[in-house]
Amino acid sequence: MSKTTTKYLLVSLPSSITPSSHRDDALGAISSTVADNGTVTQFPIPEFKIGTLDALVQQADELAKLESGCQAVVSKVTDALRNILDNDEAQIEKMKTVNDKPVDHYLRTFTWNKVKYRADKPLAELIDLLQKETASIDNDIRSKYSQYNQVKSNLATLQRKQTGNLSTRSLTSVVDPRLLVQESEYIETHLVAVLKQQVKEFLKTYETVSPMVVPRSATLVAADDEFTLYAVTTFKKHSPEFIHKCREHKWIPRDFKYVEGGREEERKEVERVGGDERKLWGETLRLGRTAWSEAVMAWIHVLVLRVFVETVLRYGLPLDFVCTIIRTTPKQSAKAKSALDEKYSYLAGNAFGRDKKGRVKKDDPGELHAAGEGGAEYTPYVYYEFQFD
């Protein structure tokens, strides 16, 4: 079962689903119900401080929104890793670990992080702490990834200037300064990139497109597969008109000013920005790996709080329940859920009816939803599903 096809179901049921009301027996009953459609592992849920019923209902909604936020951050970090690693799925999967272990190992051996999130704190404080942590992870990865993309874009621009055609590339290494009229009060040299198929027309007409073009001044500077670059001398007074006429004829005037040592400066700039890009690539990759781990841990801790709050709201006090995590696939998860629905539909009271053959039927499933945000289909027990893309 590959990671990309693994789906997880978090299920909480009252221990009273078995005659003994013993948690071990309840866990065995869930395993028997799921059968071959998934691997069932007990999932420890601490007992948190419980406030008022109104507070629990409000916290259920807050946790639903926060879980969506956590999931979005995990997806955002995954997308960043995917772009940094050029969609190399093998390398991406290596980055998607929790504390340097596979995420499946983290889930199967999960324990509540009592150091970061003390279970004796009020639920409201734990929710606030997780909200701030998720926002911090989001801000960190967004900032670093944006910084990397900016430098990457700058490098690409510089590289295009070095390797593009004569209509776009830097001319510092192309133009011989001896071809240019410099420091003249009255005349100046213009560089014009002309498409190969327009060269004959250009040479025939450039002298007459505007006044005061120096006759026979067009000098071949360089050529590539697409363009030929010419230097043309005009009187400064009529330079703007000459440039305008060039554009009308779809000849491309190139801005260029010779600078002593410019070629070496361009080379150093490419090397400098290239070094910055490589450095930021490594920093972003390391942060992405850390951020993915931290975002997943925050997400799972939020899910634990959701299970706890929903368990209290559904089954009441005193708390006596068993929570399991079921490792399955998208296809098998539907069968596992169907079996759980069939076995434990009675927990919903009148929410689920049965047909004449005793099978579960839902007369109007569109109107029944679990508590909180998200519009999930109503289930007769506490149920959440998730997977990592």
Residue pairs with C-beta under 8 A, 6 or more apart in sequence:
1 327
1 329
3 93
3 96
3 102
3 103
3 104
3 388
4 389
5 329
5 330
6 104
6 327
6 328
6 329
6 387
6 388
7 327
7 328
7 329
7 330
7 332
7 333
7 385
7 386
7 387
8 107
8 325
8 326
8 327
8 328
8 385
8 386
8 387
9 38
9 325
9 326
9 328
9 333
9 336
9 337
9 383
9 384
9 385
10 43
10 303
10 307
10 323
10 324
10 325
10 326
10 382
10 383
10 384
10 385
10 386
11 30
11 323
11 324
11 325
11 326
11 340
11 381
11 382
11 383
12 45
12 307
12 310
12 311
12 321
12 322
12 323
12 324
12 381
12 382
12 383
13 26
13 30
13 321
13 322
13 344
13 347
13 381
13 382
14 26
14 315
14 320
14 321
14 347
15 21
15 22
15 23
15 25
15 26
15 320
15 321
15 322
16 320
17 26
17 29
17 30
17 344
17 347
18 25
18 26
18 28
18 29
19 25
21 320
23 320
23 322
26 322
27 40
27 42
27 322
27 324
29 343
30 40
30 322
30 324
30 340
31 40
33 339
33 340
33 343
33 344
34 40
34 326
34 328
34 336
34 339
34 340
35 339
37 328
37 332
37 333
37 335
37 336
37 339
38 326
38 327
38 328
38 332
38 333
38 336
39 326
39 327
39 328
40 324
40 325
40 326
41 107
41 108
41 324
41 325
41 326
41 327
42 322
42 323
42 324
43 110
43 323
43 324
43 325
44 110
44 111
44 112
44 323
45 112
45 304
45 307
45 308
45 311
45 321
45 323
46 112
46 119
46 304
46 308
47 119
47 308
47 319
48 119
48 123
48 126
48 305
48 308
49 120
49 121
49 122
49 123
50 56
50 123
50 312
50 317
51 59
51 122
51 123
51 124
53 313
55 123
55 124
56 123
56 309
56 312
56 313
57 313
57 371
59 123
59 124
59 127
59 305
59 309
60 306
60 309
60 310
60 313
60 371
60 372
61 371
61 372
61 373
62 127
63 127
63 302
63 305
63 306
63 309
63 372
64 306
64 372
64 373
64 374
65 373
66 127
66 130
66 131
66 134
66 302
67 299
67 302
67 303
67 306
68 373
68 374
69 131
69 134
70 130
70 134
70 295
70 298
70 299
70 302
71 299
71 386
73 134
73 137
73 138
73 141
73 291
73 295
73 298
73 299
74 292
74 295
74 296
74 299
74 388
75 389
76 138
76 141
76 142
77 137
77 141
77 288
77 291
77 292
77 295
78 92
78 96
78 292
78 388
78 389
80 141
80 145
80 284
80 288
81 92
81 95
81 96
81 285
81 288
81 289
81 292
82 92
84 145
84 148
84 281
84 284
84 285
84 288
85 91
85 92
85 95
85 285
95 285
95 288
95 289
95 292
96 103
96 292
96 388
97 103
97 289
97 292
97 293
98 105
98 106
98 293
98 296
98 297
99 106
99 293
99 297
100 293
103 296
103 388
104 327
106 296
106 297
106 300
107 300
107 325
107 327
108 325
108 327
110 300
110 325
112 119
112 301
112 304
113 297
113 301
116 129
117 126
117 129
117 130
117 301
121 129
123 305
123 309
126 305
127 305
130 298
130 301
130 302
130 305
133 294
133 298
134 295
134 298
137 291
137 294
137 295
137 298
140 287
140 291
141 287
141 288
141 291
144 280
144 283
144 284
144 287
145 284
145 288
147 280
147 284
148 277
148 280
148 281
148 283
148 284
151 273
151 276
151 277
151 280
152 277
152 280
152 281
154 273
155 270
155 273
155 274
155 276
155 277
158 266
158 269
158 270
158 273
159 270
160 168
160 169
161 168
161 169
161 170
161 266
162 169
162 170
162 266
162 270
163 169
165 193
165 224
165 225
165 226
165 227
166 174
166 193
166 222
166 223
166 224
166 226
166 227
166 228
166 229
166 254
167 193
167 226
167 227
167 252
167 254
170 266
171 191
171 229
171 254
171 256
172 259
172 262
172 263
172 266
173 263
173 266
174 221
174 222
174 229
175 191
175 221
175 222
175 229
175 231
175 256
175 258
176 221
177 258
179 189
179 219
179 221
179 231
180 189
180 231
180 258
181 187
181 188
181 189
181 233
182 189
182 258
185 236
186 235
186 236
186 237
187 214
187 233
187 234
187 235
187 236
188 233
188 234
188 236
188 239
189 231
189 232
189 233
190 231
190 232
190 233
190 234
190 239
190 242
190 243
190 246
190 253
191 221
191 229
191 230
191 231
191 232
191 253
191 254
191 256
192 202
192 206
192 229
192 230
192 231
192 232
192 246
192 251
192 252
192 253
192 254
193 227
193 228
193 229
193 251
193 252
193 254
194 202
194 227
194 228
194 229
194 230
194 251
194 252
195 226
195 227
195 250
196 223
196 225
196 226
196 227
196 228
198 249
198 250
198 251
199 228
201 249
202 218
202 230
202 249
202 251
203 218
205 249
206 213
206 218
206 230
206 232
207 213
207 215
207 216
209 242
209 245
209 246
209 249
210 234
210 238
210 241
210 242
210 244
210 245
211 235
211 238
211 241
212 234
212 235
212 237
212 238
213 232
213 233
213 234
213 238
213 242
214 232
214 233
214 234
214 235
217 231
217 232
217 233
217 234
218 230
218 231
218 232
219 230
219 231
219 232
220 228
220 229
220 230
221 229
221 230
221 231
222 228
222 229
223 229
227 252
229 254
232 242
234 242
243 253
246 252
246 253
247 253
259 265
296 388
299 386
303 384
303 386
306 372
306 384
307 323
307 382
307 384
310 370
310 371
310 372
310 382
311 319
311 321
311 323
311 382
312 319
313 371
314 347
314 381
314 382
315 321
323 382
326 333
326 336
328 336
330 387
333 385
337 379
337 383
337 385
340 379
340 381
340 383
341 352
341 360
341 379
341 380
342 359
342 360
344 380
344 381
345 352
345 354
345 360
345 380
346 352
346 380
347 380
347 381
348 378
348 379
348 380
351 368
351 378
351 380
352 360
352 361
352 362
352 380
353 360
353 361
353 362
353 363
354 360
354 361
355 361
362 368
365 377
365 378
368 377
368 378
369 375
369 376
369 377
369 378
370 376
370 377
370 378
370 379
370 383
